[in-house]
Amino acid sequence: MTDLSFTVNSDTTASIHDEGLVILHIRNGCLYTSNRIGSCIWRSIERHIALEEIAKEISDTYQVARSTAMEHTLRFVAELERHALIQRETAP
């Protein structure tokens, strides 16, 4: 899964603030919240940054093992995908 690319679903809008992130899925009306790390992942997905690079940034910023950062990044991305907040990009 680390070599996949994701994009933000056009049916979502997000508000990023000091403590984290609030995402609204416009089509189903559900709100989702996350902490600062989730906000970092979300912003990185918006910029089409690879999952490996996202995990590296989290590891460096929060002083956690790269493997732990990757595990948590993958778990968070899987939840975003499960709730249709992001989608896998198709290869060109």
HELIX and SHEET records of a PDB file:
HELIX    1   1 ARG A   36  GLU A   46  1                                  11    
HELIX    2   2 LEU A   51  TYR A   62  1                                  12    
HELIX    3   3 ARG A   66  ARG A   82  1                                  17    
SHEET    1   A 2 PHE A   6  VAL A   8  0                                        
SHEET    2   A 2 ILE A  86  ARG A  88 -1                                        
SHEET    1   B 3 THR A  12  HIS A  17  0                                        
SHEET    2   B 3 GLY A  20  HIS A  25 -1                                        
SHEET    3   B 3 CYS A  30  SER A  34 -1                                        
END                                                                             
